[in-house]
Amino acid sequence: MTLAQNLQSLIDAESAKAHSHSVILRVASTDGQIDFKGSAGAATPDTLFPIASLTKMFTATLIMQLVDEGRLHLDQTVQSVLRDVDLSQLHVVKGVEYGPKLTLRHLVHQTSGLADYYESDLAADLNAGSDQSYDLHDVLRMTNALPPQAAPAHGRSYYSDTNYQLLGAVIEAATGETYNRALQNRICAPLGLENTCVLQGTDMGLPVYHKDKRLNVPQILTSMGPDGGIVSTLDEMLIFLRAFMQGLLFTPDSATQMRQWNRLFFPLHYGYGLMRVKLPRWMTPLRATPELIGHLGASGAFAFYAPEADIYLIGTFNQTDAPRRPIGFMPRVLGLVAKHRAMNKKGRS
């Protein structure tokens, strides 16, 4: 069987699993020798899909561009940019108020320790298909009602969508544009991305499911904006991911900073809008697992680069009940690629 046939068989098998409705996958190498795009179930390879928290890579890119231009500084406080937003009492840990002291670096590196507003009733509402619209003030209210995760700069990253909602507001304040307009002007237009945007209207593209319940939640997705509201396609995500990993969207210094890894939760580390997946060798004694750099989404969306194999992996399961499913899936894809390459090498020798 060819690599394309093996990859198609793999996603067909994934789509046949319980509560699975569709799978789309793009696998590509920088040299173009490997270029697969496929789908299974109720999807086509060119369908628009919600990229969920892969959006954070776009938001981090916009922040670092503004830092490169000197319009923002990572160690300035969020409050100094958002002068009309009261951050006092937002983040109180053991009687100490940290809200006005939070910096842009705390937010983009997920080291603020802020509670994650998504973990309020919003997550349950989304999984139940109960749609609603909200804004930054609602986000801060939901965050304030939850216990904080830690004091800022506590030595590790604590995942919080609140951080990236605030970064979206920072981008708007610094550019004088809406988040989506800044996205279009600074990333989409230069890269020629015509279908990538914060969700507009009610057409989410590929339907999202929670187990077997179809979720019609366009208002929630639109409100997520800078932390999870973008829709895109496999082709356009590949263009973006390549530009991101090749350092075409920001300076080399920014690219280096963005890969300062903090422990997040096993098996993930976090940089600046970036996740790193690398299982320890003791867990995989027969074969070392490859390093993967990119981001996961709560819908089972994924966009990662495997540096050693020089392979880009993009896709989605569109299942909110299985957000970590790509972690086990991607090594299987890379295993098929490695087998294909070994057979080709053997055939040439």
Disulfide bonds with the S-S distance in Angstrom:
none
